[in-house]
């Protein structure tokens, strides 16, 4: 039993040394990136008043669906210039809408 205990101790020590040696933390969250203190984020809010289920996009990337009469908020987007678009799965399109936001700002787009 002793040799197994010693092997486990050595493995644990090696793992601790790797974690403390400057390797990236595999448990770190992208949301908690403090490596660049100048990084700021913005929020986009989509309000669906169209009477149709919509797909909403930010910079050409599908964010999700916004149901009839619903509001969806998308946080932690980088500050700067963005393109907002939406569609109703067929012929209805909204946008493109160009917006530029500074850190901490929120832009609400009401779709009618």
The first five atom37 places (N, CA, C, CB, O) and aatype in JSON, in Angstrom:
{
  "aatype": [20, 20, 20, 20, 20, 20, 20, 20, 20, 20, 20, 20, 20, 20, 20, 20, 20, 20, 20, 20, 20, 20, 20, 20, 20, 20, 20, 20, 20, 20, 20, 20, 20, 20, 20, 20, 20, 20, 20, 20, 20, 20, 20, 20, 20, 20, 20, 20, 20, 20, 20, 20, 20, 20, 20, 20, 20, 20, 20, 20, 20, 20, 20, 20, 20, 20, 20, 20, 20, 20, 20, 20, 20, 20, 20, 20, 20, 20, 20, 20, 20, 20, 20, 20, 20, 20, 20, 20, 20, 20, 20, 20, 20, 20, 20, 20, 20, 20, 20, 20, 20, 20, 20, 20, 20, 20, 20, 20, 20, 20, 20, 20],
  "atom_mask": [
    [1, 1, 1, 1, 1],
    [1, 1, 1, 1, 1],
    [1, 1, 1, 1, 1],
    [1, 1, 1, 1, 1],
    [1, 1, 1, 1, 1],
    [1, 1, 1, 1, 1],
    [1, 1, 1, 1, 1],
    [1, 1, 1, 1, 1],
    [1, 1, 1, 1, 1],
    [1, 1, 1, 1, 1],
    [1, 1, 1, 1, 1],
    [1, 1, 1, 1, 1],
    [1, 1, 1, 1, 1],
    [1, 1, 1, 1, 1],
    [1, 1, 1, 1, 1],
    [1, 1, 1, 1, 1],
    [1, 1, 1, 1, 1],
    [1, 1, 1, 1, 1],
    [1, 1, 1, 1, 1],
    [1, 1, 1, 1, 1],
    [1, 1, 1, 1, 1],
    [1, 1, 1, 1, 1],
    [1, 1, 1, 1, 1],
    [1, 1, 1, 1, 1],
    [1, 1, 1, 1, 1],
    [1, 1, 1, 1, 1],
    [1, 1, 1, 1, 1],
    [1, 1, 1, 1, 1],
    [1, 1, 1, 1, 1],
    [1, 1, 1, 1, 1],
    [1, 1, 1, 1, 1],
    [1, 1, 1, 1, 1],
    [1, 1, 1, 1, 1],
    [1, 1, 1, 1, 1],
    [1, 1, 1, 1, 1],
    [1, 1, 1, 1, 1],
    [1, 1, 1, 1, 1],
    [1, 1, 1, 1, 1],
    [1, 1, 1, 1, 1],
    [1, 1, 1, 1, 1],
    [1, 1, 1, 1, 1],
    [1, 1, 1, 1, 1],
    [1, 1, 1, 1, 1],
    [1, 1, 1, 1, 1],
    [1, 1, 1, 1, 1],
    [1, 1, 1, 1, 1],
    [1, 1, 1, 1, 1],
    [1, 1, 1, 1, 1],
    [1, 1, 1, 1, 1],
    [1, 1, 1, 1, 1],
    [1, 1, 1, 1, 1],
    [1, 1, 1, 1, 1],
    [1, 1, 1, 1, 1],
    [1, 1, 1, 1, 1],
    [1, 1, 1, 1, 1],
    [1, 1, 1, 1, 1],
    [1, 1, 1, 1, 1],
    [1, 1, 1, 1, 1],
    [1, 1, 1, 1, 1],
    [1, 1, 1, 1, 1],
    [1, 1, 1, 1, 1],
    [1, 1, 1, 1, 1],
    [1, 1, 1, 1, 1],
    [1, 1, 1, 1, 1],
    [1, 1, 1, 1, 1],
    [1, 1, 1, 1, 1],
    [1, 1, 1, 1, 1],
    [1, 1, 1, 1, 1],
    [1, 1, 1, 1, 1],
    [1, 1, 1, 1, 1],
    [1, 1, 1, 1, 1],
    [1, 1, 1, 1, 1],
    [1, 1, 1, 1, 1],
    [1, 1, 1, 1, 1],
    [1, 1, 1, 1, 1],
    [1, 1, 1, 1, 1],
    [1, 1, 1, 1, 1],
    [1, 1, 1, 1, 1],
    [1, 1, 1, 1, 1],
    [1, 1, 1, 1, 1],
    [1, 1, 1, 1, 1],
    [1, 1, 1, 1, 1],
    [1, 1, 1, 1, 1],
    [1, 1, 1, 1, 1],
    [1, 1, 1, 1, 1],
    [1, 1, 1, 1, 1],
    [1, 1, 1, 1, 1],
    [1, 1, 1, 1, 1],
    [1, 1, 1, 1, 1],
    [1, 1, 1, 1, 1],
    [1, 1, 1, 1, 1],
    [1, 1, 1, 1, 1],
    [1, 1, 1, 1, 1],
    [1, 1, 1, 1, 1],
    [1, 1, 1, 1, 1],
    [1, 1, 1, 1, 1],
    [1, 1, 1, 1, 1],
    [1, 1, 1, 1, 1],
    [1, 1, 1, 1, 1],
    [1, 1, 1, 1, 1],
    [1, 1, 1, 1, 1],
    [1, 1, 1, 1, 1],
    [1, 1, 1, 1, 1],
    [1, 1, 1, 1, 1],
    [1, 1, 1, 1, 1],
    [1, 1, 1, 1, 1],
    [1, 1, 1, 1, 1],
    [1, 1, 1, 1, 1],
    [1, 1, 1, 1, 1],
    [1, 1, 1, 1, 1],
    [1, 1, 1, 1, 1],
    [1, 1, 1, 1, 1]
  ],
  "atom_positions": [
    [[0.82, -1.21, 0.0], [0.0, 0.0, 0.0], [0.85, 1.26, 0.0], [-0.93, 0.0, 1.2], [0.45, 2.27, -0.58]],
    [[2.01, 1.23, 0.63], [2.86, 2.4, 0.69], [3.34, 2.87, -0.68], [4.04, 2.11, 1.56], [3.3, 4.07, -0.93]],
    [[3.81, 1.98, -1.6], [4.28, 2.47, -2.89], [3.19, 3.21, -3.67], [4.8, 1.31, -3.72], [3.49, 4.18, -4.37]],
    [[1.96, 2.76, -3.57], [0.86, 3.44, -4.27], [0.66, 4.83, -3.69], [-0.44, 2.62, -4.16], [0.46, 5.79, -4.44]],
    [[0.72, 4.95, -2.37], [0.56, 6.25, -1.72], [1.66, 7.2, -2.17], [0.58, 6.1, -0.19], [1.38, 8.37, -2.47]],
    [[2.9, 6.73, -2.24], [4.02, 7.58, -2.66], [3.85, 8.01, -4.12], [5.36, 6.82, -2.47], [4.14, 9.15, -4.47]],
    [[3.38, 7.11, -4.97], [3.17, 7.46, -6.38], [2.09, 8.53, -6.52], [2.8, 6.21, -7.19], [2.22, 9.46, -7.31]],
    [[1.02, 8.37, -5.75], [-0.06, 9.36, -5.81], [0.44, 10.72, -5.31], [-1.27, 8.9, -4.98], [0.06, 11.75, -5.86]],
    [[1.27, 10.72, -4.28], [1.81, 11.96, -3.75], [2.68, 12.65, -4.8], [2.62, 11.69, -2.48], [2.6, 13.87, -4.97]],
    [[3.5, 11.88, -5.49], [4.37, 12.43, -6.52], [3.53, 13.0, -7.67], [5.35, 11.36, -7.04], [3.83, 14.09, -8.17]],
    [[2.5, 12.28, -8.09], [1.63, 12.76, -9.16], [0.94, 14.06, -8.76], [0.58, 11.69, -9.52], [0.85, 14.99, -9.56]],
    [[0.47, 14.12, -7.53], [-0.19, 15.35, -7.05], [0.78, 16.52, -7.01], [-0.79, 15.12, -5.65], [0.43, 17.63, -7.39]],
    [[2.0, 16.28, -6.55], [3.0, 17.34, -6.51], [3.33, 17.84, -7.91], [4.27, 16.85, -5.82], [3.46, 19.04, -8.13]],
    [[3.48, 16.92, -8.86], [3.76, 17.31, -10.24], [2.62, 18.14, -10.82], [4.01, 16.08, -11.11], [2.85, 19.13, -11.51]],
    [[1.39, 17.74, -10.55], [0.23, 18.49, -11.04], [0.22, 19.9, -10.46], [-1.08, 17.75, -10.69], [-0.07, 20.86, -11.17]],
    [[0.53, 20.03, -9.18], [0.57, 21.35, -8.54], [1.67, 22.2, -9.15], [0.78, 21.21, -7.04], [1.45, 23.39, -9.38]],
    [[2.83, 21.64, -9.4], [3.92, 22.39, -10.01], [3.54, 22.88, -11.4], [5.19, 21.53, -10.09], [3.86, 24.01, -11.77]],
    [[2.85, 22.05, -12.17], [2.43, 22.47, -13.5], [1.45, 23.63, -13.42], [1.78, 21.3, -14.25], [1.55, 24.58, -14.21]],
    [[0.53, 23.57, -12.49], [-0.45, 24.64, -12.36], [0.2, 25.94, -11.91], [-1.54, 24.24, -11.37], [-0.22, 27.02, -12.33]],
    [[1.21, 25.85, -11.06], [1.86, 27.05, -10.53], [2.97, 27.57, -11.43], [2.41, 26.77, -9.17], [3.51, 28.66, -11.19]],
    [[3.32, 26.82, -12.46], [4.46, 27.2, -13.3], [4.11, 28.18, -14.41], [5.07, 25.99, -13.9], [4.96, 28.46, -15.26]],
    [[2.92, 28.7, -14.43], [2.56, 29.67, -15.45], [1.75, 29.06, -16.58], [3.78, 30.29, -16.01], [1.44, 29.77, -17.54]],
    [[1.4, 27.82, -16.5], [0.53, 27.22, -17.52], [-0.84, 27.88, -17.43], [0.42, 25.68, -17.34], [-1.23, 28.36, -16.37]],
    [[-1.55, 27.89, -18.54], [-2.9, 28.45, -18.51], [-3.77, 27.65, -17.56], [-3.51, 28.45, -19.92], [-3.68, 26.42, -17.48]],
    [[-4.61, 28.36, -16.84], [-5.54, 27.71, -15.93], [-6.69, 27.12, -16.73], [-6.05, 28.71, -14.87], [-7.46, 27.87, -17.34]],
    [[-6.83, 25.78, -16.75], [-7.91, 25.19, -17.54], [-9.29, 25.5, -16.99], [-7.72, 23.71, -17.61], [-10.28, 25.25, -17.68]],
    [[-9.38, 26.03, -15.78], [-10.68, 26.34, -15.19], [-11.03, 27.81, -15.31], [-10.69, 25.92, -13.74], [-12.09, 28.24, -14.85]],
    [[-10.15, 28.59, -15.92], [-10.41, 30.04, -16.06], [-11.55, 30.26, -17.04], [-9.14, 30.79, -16.54], [-11.68, 29.54, -18.04]],
    [[-12.36, 31.24, -16.76], [-13.5, 31.58, -17.61], [-13.11, 32.71, -18.55], [-14.72, 31.97, -16.77], [-12.4, 33.63, -18.15]],
    [[-13.57, 32.65, -19.79], [-13.33, 33.73, -20.74], [-14.01, 35.01, -20.28], [-13.81, 33.35, -22.14], [-13.57, 36.1, -20.63]],
    [[-15.07, 34.88, -19.5], [-15.8, 36.05, -19.03], [-15.0, 36.85, -18.0], [-17.13, 35.63, -18.43], [-15.28, 38.03, -17.78]],
    [[-14.01, 36.21, -17.36], [-13.23, 36.85, -16.31], [-11.85, 37.22, -16.8], [-13.13, 35.94, -15.1], [-10.87, 37.07, -16.06]],
    [[-11.74, 37.71, -18.01], [-10.45, 38.04, -18.59], [-9.97, 39.38, -18.06], [-10.53, 38.06, -20.13], [-10.42, 40.43, -18.51]],
    [[-9.07, 39.34, -17.09], [-8.53, 40.56, -16.51], [-7.15, 40.87, -17.06], [-8.48, 40.45, -14.99], [-6.47, 41.75, -16.54]],
    [[-6.72, 40.17, -18.11], [-5.39, 40.38, -18.64], [-5.28, 41.7, -19.38], [-5.01, 39.25, -19.55], [-4.18, 42.22, -19.52]],
    [[-6.38, 42.25, -19.86], [-6.37, 43.52, -20.57], [-7.35, 44.46, -19.87], [-6.74, 43.33, -22.07], [-8.55, 44.44, -20.17]],
    [[-6.85, 45.29, -18.95], [-7.77, 46.14, -18.19], [-8.53, 47.14, -19.05], [-7.01, 46.87, -17.13], [-9.51, 47.71, -18.58]],
    [[-8.09, 47.39, -20.32], [-8.78, 48.32, -21.19], [-9.98, 47.72, -21.89], [-7.84, 48.85, -22.2], [-10.73, 48.43, -22.56]],
    [[-10.19, 46.39, -21.74], [-11.31, 45.74, -22.4], [-12.62, 46.14, -21.74], [-11.14, 44.22, -22.38], [-12.77, 46.06, -20.52]],
    [[-13.57, 46.59, -22.57], [-14.89, 46.94, -22.06], [-15.94, 46.24, -22.9], [-15.1, 48.48, -22.07], [-15.69, 45.85, -24.04]],
    [[-17.12, 46.09, -22.34], [-18.17, 45.36, -23.03], [-19.43, 46.22, -23.14], [-18.48, 44.05, -22.31], [-19.61, 47.21, -22.43]],
    [[-20.3, 45.79, -24.07], [-21.57, 46.46, -24.31], [-22.68, 45.42, -24.34], [-21.52, 47.26, -25.65], [-22.43, 44.22, -24.42]],
    [[-23.92, 45.91, -24.26], [-25.09, 45.03, -24.26], [-26.01, 45.42, -25.41], [-25.85, 45.11, -22.9], [-26.23, 46.6, -25.69]],
    [[-26.56, 44.4, -26.08], [-27.56, 44.61, -27.12], [-28.86, 43.98, -26.66], [-27.1, 44.0, -28.48], [-28.88, 42.87, -26.13]],
    [[-29.96, 44.73, -26.87], [-31.3, 44.25, -26.5], [-32.14, 44.25, -27.76], [-31.95, 45.15, -25.37], [-32.24, 45.27, -28.45]],
    [[-32.76, 43.12, -28.07], [-33.66, 42.99, -29.21], [-35.08, 42.88, -28.67], [-33.29, 41.75, -30.12], [-35.36, 42.01, -27.84]],
    [[-35.98, 43.77, -29.13], [-37.38, 43.76, -28.72], [-38.2, 43.37, -29.94], [-37.83, 45.15, -28.14], [-38.19, 44.08, -30.95]],
    [[-38.92, 42.26, -29.86], [-39.68, 41.75, -31.0], [-41.14, 42.19, -30.91], [-39.59, 40.22, -31.08], [-41.91, 41.64, -30.13]],
    [[-41.51, 43.19, -31.72], [-42.9, 43.65, -31.8], [-43.45, 43.39, -33.2], [-42.99, 45.16, -31.46], [-44.36, 44.1, -33.64]],
    [[-42.92, 42.39, -33.89], [-43.31, 42.14, -35.28], [-44.52, 41.23, -35.44], [-42.16, 41.54, -36.02], [-45.16, 41.24, -36.49]],
    [[-44.84, 40.45, -34.42], [-45.89, 39.45, -34.57], [-45.38, 38.17, -35.23], [-47.04, 40.02, -35.39], [-46.16, 37.3, -35.6]],
    [[-44.05, 38.06, -35.37], [-43.43, 36.88, -35.97], [-42.21, 36.46, -35.13], [-43.0, 37.16, -37.44], [-41.56, 37.29, -34.51]],
    [[-41.94, 35.18, -35.13], [-40.73, 34.68, -34.47], [-39.52, 35.12, -35.3], [-40.77, 33.11, -34.32], [-39.52, 34.98, -36.52]],
    [[-38.48, 35.66, -34.64], [-37.33, 36.19, -35.35], [-36.03, 35.48, -34.98], [-37.19, 37.68, -35.08], [-35.86, 34.99, -33.86]],
    [[-35.13, 35.44, -35.95], [-33.73, 35.07, -35.69], [-32.97, 36.38, -35.62], [-33.12, 34.09, -36.81], [-33.15, 37.23, -36.49]],
    [[-32.14, 36.56, -34.61], [-31.38, 37.79, -34.47], [-29.89, 37.49, -34.58], [-31.7, 38.5, -33.13], [-29.4, 36.46, -34.11]],
    [[-29.18, 38.42, -35.21], [-27.76, 38.25, -35.5], [-26.98, 39.46, -35.01], [-27.53, 38.04, -37.02], [-27.49, 40.58, -34.99]],
    [[-25.76, 39.23, -34.61], [-24.82, 40.28, -34.28], [-23.55, 40.03, -35.08], [-24.53, 40.33, -32.74], [-22.9, 39.0, -34.91]],
    [[-23.21, 40.95, -35.94], [-22.04, 40.83, -36.81], [-22.08, 39.55, -37.65], [-20.76, 40.85, -35.97], [-21.06, 38.9, -37.85]],
    [[-23.28, 39.21, -38.13], [-23.45, 38.05, -38.99], [-23.52, 36.71, -38.28], [-22.35, 38.01, -39.94], [-23.65, 35.68, -38.93]],
    [[-23.43, 36.72, -36.95], [-23.47, 35.48, -36.17], [-24.85, 35.36, -35.51], [-22.33, 35.45, -35.09], [-25.31, 36.28, -34.83]],
    [[-25.5, 34.21, -35.71], [-26.81, 33.98, -35.11], [-26.67, 33.95, -33.59], [-27.44, 32.66, -35.63], [-25.91, 33.16, -33.04]],
    [[-27.42, 34.83, -32.91], [-27.41, 34.85, -31.46], [-28.44, 33.88, -30.9], [-27.68, 36.26, -30.94], [-28.13, 33.05, -30.05]],
    [[-29.67, 34.0, -31.39], [-30.74, 33.1, -30.95], [-32.04, 33.53, -31.64], [-30.9, 33.13, -29.39], [-32.03, 34.25, -32.64]],
    [[-33.13, 33.06, -31.07], [-34.46, 33.39, -31.56], [-35.14, 34.29, -30.54], [-35.3, 32.1, -31.82], [-34.94, 34.14, -29.34]],
    [[-35.94, 35.22, -31.04], [-36.74, 36.07, -30.16], [-38.19, 35.83, -30.51], [-36.34, 37.6, -30.29], [-38.63, 36.11, -31.63]],
    [[-38.92, 35.32, -29.57], [-40.33, 34.99, -29.78], [-41.18, 36.25, -29.87], [-40.84, 34.08, -28.65], [-40.74, 37.34, -29.49]],
    [[-42.38, 36.1, -30.37], [-43.33, 37.2, -30.53], [-43.55, 37.88, -29.18], [-44.69, 36.69, -31.11], [-43.85, 37.23, -28.18]],
    [[-43.39, 39.2, -29.15], [-43.61, 39.97, -27.93], [-42.53, 39.85, -26.88], [-44.9, 39.57, -27.34], [-42.69, 40.38, -25.78]],
    [[-41.45, 39.17, -27.17], [-40.4, 38.95, -26.18], [-39.24, 39.92, -26.39], [-39.9, 37.51, -26.24], [-39.09, 40.53, -27.44]],
    [[-38.42, 40.02, -25.35], [-37.2, 40.83, -25.37], [-36.04, 39.94, -24.98], [-37.31, 42.05, -24.41], [-36.13, 39.18, -24.01]],
    [[-34.94, 40.01, -25.73], [-33.73, 39.25, -25.43], [-32.57, 40.22, -25.26], [-33.42, 38.22, -26.55], [-32.41, 41.16, -26.03]],
    [[-31.76, 39.98, -24.23], [-30.6, 40.81, -23.95], [-29.33, 39.97, -24.11], [-30.68, 41.41, -22.52], [-29.29, 38.81, -23.69]],
    [[-28.31, 40.55, -24.73], [-27.04, 39.86, -24.97], [-25.92, 40.73, -24.43], [-26.82, 39.55, -26.51], [-25.62, 41.79, -24.97]],
    [[-25.31, 40.27, -23.35], [-24.27, 41.0, -22.64], [-22.87, 40.57, -23.09], [-24.43, 40.8, -21.14], [-22.71, 39.62, -23.86]],
    [[-21.89, 41.3, -22.6], [-20.47, 40.96, -22.74], [-19.97, 40.94, -24.18], [-20.2, 39.63, -22.12], [-19.13, 40.12, -24.54]],
    [[-20.49, 41.84, -25.0], [-19.98, 42.0, -26.36], [-18.9, 43.08, -26.33], [-21.13, 42.37, -27.37], [-19.0, 44.02, -25.54]],
    [[-17.89, 42.97, -27.17], [-16.84, 43.99, -27.15], [-17.36, 45.35, -27.62], [-15.66, 43.56, -28.03], [-18.21, 45.43, -28.51]],
    [[-16.85, 46.4, -27.01], [-17.22, 47.75, -27.44], [-16.71, 47.99, -28.86], [-16.65, 48.82, -26.47], [-15.76, 47.34, -29.3]],
    [[-17.36, 48.92, -29.56], [-16.93, 49.25, -30.91], [-18.08, 49.18, -31.89], [-15.82, 48.33, -31.35], [-19.24, 49.24, -31.51]],
    [[-17.73, 49.05, -33.18], [-18.73, 49.02, -34.26], [-19.29, 47.62, -34.44], [-18.11, 49.52, -35.57], [-18.56, 46.64, -34.42]],
    [[-20.61, 47.55, -34.63], [-21.29, 46.26, -34.81], [-22.4, 46.41, -35.85], [-21.87, 45.75, -33.46], [-22.89, 47.51, -36.11]],
    [[-22.79, 45.26, -36.42], [-23.9, 45.21, -37.37], [-24.99, 44.31, -36.81], [-23.42, 44.7, -38.76], [-24.73, 43.16, -36.49]],
    [[-26.2, 44.85, -36.69], [-27.34, 44.09, -36.2], [-28.25, 43.76, -37.37], [-28.11, 44.88, -35.11], [-28.51, 44.61, -38.22]],
    [[-28.73, 42.53, -37.41], [-29.71, 42.1, -38.41], [-30.68, 41.12, -37.77], [-29.01, 41.45, -39.65], [-30.43, 40.56, -36.7]],
    [[-31.82, 40.93, -38.45], [-32.81, 39.96, -38.0], [-33.59, 39.47, -39.22], [-33.77, 40.58, -36.94], [-33.67, 40.16, -40.24]],
    [[-34.17, 38.28, -39.1], [-35.05, 37.78, -40.16], [-36.12, 36.89, -39.54], [-34.24, 37.0, -41.24], [-36.02, 36.46, -38.39]],
    [[-37.16, 36.61, -40.36], [-38.29, 35.82, -39.88], [-38.35, 34.45, -40.56], [-39.59, 36.57, -40.1], [-39.44, 33.9, -40.72]],
    [[-37.22, 33.9, -40.96], [-37.11, 32.57, -41.58], [-37.57, 32.54, -43.03], [-37.92, 31.58, -40.78], [-37.44, 31.51, -43.69]],
    [[-38.1, 33.64, -43.55], [-38.55, 33.62, -44.95], [-38.17, 34.94, -45.62], [-40.09, 33.38, -45.05], [-36.99, 35.2, -45.83]],
    [[-39.15, 35.76, -45.95], [-38.87, 36.96, -46.74], [-38.67, 38.21, -45.91], [-39.98, 37.19, -47.69], [-38.24, 39.23, -46.45]],
    [[-38.95, 38.18, -44.62], [-38.82, 39.38, -43.81], [-37.42, 39.55, -43.26], [-39.8, 39.35, -42.68], [-36.89, 38.67, -42.59]],
    [[-36.82, 40.71, -43.55], [-35.49, 41.02, -43.06], [-35.47, 42.41, -42.44], [-34.45, 40.93, -44.19], [-36.14, 43.32, -42.93]],
    [[-34.72, 42.58, -41.36], [-34.53, 43.85, -40.71], [-33.03, 44.12, -40.66], [-35.17, 43.88, -39.29], [-32.24, 43.24, -40.33]],
    [[-32.66, 45.34, -40.98], [-31.24, 45.68, -40.98], [-30.67, 45.55, -42.38], [-30.47, 44.79, -40.01], [-31.42, 45.32, -43.33]],
    [[-29.39, 45.68, -42.53], [-28.43, 45.78, -41.43], [-28.46, 47.17, -40.78], [-27.01, 45.48, -41.94], [-28.67, 48.19, -41.44]],
    [[-28.25, 47.17, -39.49], [-28.2, 48.39, -38.71], [-26.78, 48.5, -38.14], [-29.29, 48.41, -37.57], [-26.34, 47.61, -37.41]],
    [[-26.09, 49.56, -38.46], [-24.73, 49.79, -37.97], [-24.79, 50.63, -36.69], [-23.85, 50.5, -39.05], [-25.39, 51.7, -36.68]],
    [[-24.17, 50.13, -35.61], [-24.11, 50.89, -34.36], [-22.68, 50.82, -33.82], [-25.13, 50.34, -33.31], [-21.97, 49.84, -34.0]],
    [[-22.29, 51.89, -33.15], [-20.98, 51.93, -32.48], [-21.22, 52.33, -31.04], [-19.99, 52.94, -33.19], [-21.82, 53.37, -30.75]],
    [[-20.75, 51.48, -30.12], [-20.98, 51.71, -28.7], [-19.65, 51.76, -27.94], [-21.88, 50.63, -28.12], [-18.69, 51.08, -28.29]],
    [[-19.63, 52.58, -26.91], [-18.51, 52.62, -25.98], [-18.79, 51.66, -24.83], [-18.26, 54.07, -25.45], [-19.93, 51.27, -24.61]],
    [[-17.76, 51.3, -24.12], [-17.9, 50.36, -23.0], [-18.97, 50.77, -22.01], [-16.59, 50.21, -22.28], [-19.07, 51.94, -21.63]],
    [[-19.76, 49.8, -21.59], [-20.81, 50.03, -20.62], [-22.14, 50.45, -21.21], [-20.38, 51.04, -19.66], [-23.14, 50.49, -20.5]],
    [[-22.18, 50.77, -22.51], [-23.42, 51.21, -23.12], [-24.32, 50.04, -23.49], [-23.13, 52.04, -24.36], [-23.85, 48.91, -23.66]],
    [[-25.63, 50.33, -23.6], [-26.63, 49.36, -24.04], [-27.36, 49.95, -25.23], [-27.62, 49.0, -22.88], [-27.74, 51.12, -25.22]],
    [[-27.56, 49.12, -26.26], [-28.34, 49.55, -27.4], [-29.58, 48.67, -27.5], [-27.5, 49.5, -28.72], [-29.47, 47.44, -27.54]],
    [[-30.76, 49.29, -27.54], [-32.02, 48.56, -27.67], [-32.57, 48.75, -29.07], [-33.05, 49.02, -26.59], [-32.77, 49.88, -29.52]],
    [[-32.81, 47.65, -29.75], [-33.38, 47.68, -31.11], [-34.78, 47.1, -31.06], [-32.48, 46.88, -32.13], [-34.96, 45.9, -30.83]],
    [[-35.78, 47.95, -31.27], [-37.17, 47.5, -31.3], [-37.53, 47.19, -32.73], [-38.13, 48.57, -30.7], [-37.51, 48.08, -33.59]],
    [[-37.86, 45.95, -32.99], [-38.2, 45.48, -34.34], [-39.71, 45.48, -34.5], [-37.62, 44.07, -34.61], [-40.43, 44.86, -33.71]],
    [[-40.2, 46.2, -35.55], [-41.65, 46.31, -35.78], [-41.98, 45.81, -37.15], [-42.14, 47.76, -35.61], [-43.14, 45.82, -37.54]]
  ]
}
